[in-house]
Amino acid sequence: MPSWTRLGIGTRYATKVSGKPVTLRANLQNAFDRACRITSTYATVGAPRMLMLSASVDF
């Protein structure tokens, strides 16, 4: 099985909205959208490029 590299990139931004702490996050998995195989008990295909966004407010 050939080797492969998978790149994940994440960032976080913290601010206040109406005096409440707000945190925004972005996470990009498999940034180059490379096909890969993950092995443990069974060989499976790795996930394609995936963007996850989130926001949280503390009150």
C-alpha positions as CSV (number, residue, x, y, z in Angstrom):
1,M,0.0,0.0,0.0
2,P,1.6,3.4,-1.0
3,S,2.1,6.1,1.6
4,W,0.0,9.2,1.8
5,T,-0.3,12.5,3.6
6,R,-3.5,14.1,4.8
7,L,-3.6,17.8,5.9
8,G,-6.1,19.3,8.4
9,I,-6.3,23.0,9.0
10,G,-8.2,24.7,11.9
11,T,-8.7,28.2,13.2
12,R,-10.5,29.9,16.1
13,Y,-11.7,33.5,16.6
14,A,-12.9,34.7,20.0
15,T,-14.8,38.0,20.4
16,K,-17.7,39.5,22.4
17,V,-21.2,40.2,21.1
18,S,-23.5,42.2,23.4
19,G,-20.9,41.6,26.2
20,K,-21.1,37.8,25.8
21,P,-18.0,35.8,24.9
22,V,-18.5,34.2,21.4
23,T,-16.1,31.7,19.8
24,L,-16.2,30.9,16.0
25,R,-14.3,27.9,14.7
26,A,-13.5,26.5,11.2
27,N,-11.8,23.1,10.6
28,L,-10.9,21.8,7.2
29,Q,-10.0,18.0,7.0
30,N,-8.3,16.5,4.1
31,A,-7.5,19.9,2.6
32,F,-6.1,18.5,-0.7
33,D,-9.0,16.0,-1.1
34,R,-6.6,13.1,-1.4
35,A,-8.0,9.6,-1.6
36,C,-6.5,7.4,1.1
37,R,-7.1,4.0,2.7
38,I,-7.4,3.5,6.4
39,T,-6.6,0.1,7.8
40,S,-7.4,-1.5,11.1
41,T,-9.3,-4.7,11.0
42,Y,-10.7,-3.8,7.5
43,A,-9.4,-1.5,4.8
44,T,-11.7,1.4,4.3
45,V,-11.6,4.6,2.2
46,G,-10.8,7.7,4.2
47,A,-13.3,10.7,4.3
48,P,-13.2,13.2,1.4
49,R,-12.5,16.9,2.0
50,M,-14.7,18.1,4.8
51,L,-15.4,21.6,6.2
52,M,-16.8,22.0,9.7
53,L,-18.0,25.3,11.2
54,S,-19.1,26.0,14.7
55,A,-20.1,28.9,16.9
56,S,-20.5,29.0,20.7
57,V,-21.8,31.6,23.1
58,D,-21.1,31.7,26.9
59,F,-23.8,33.1,29.1
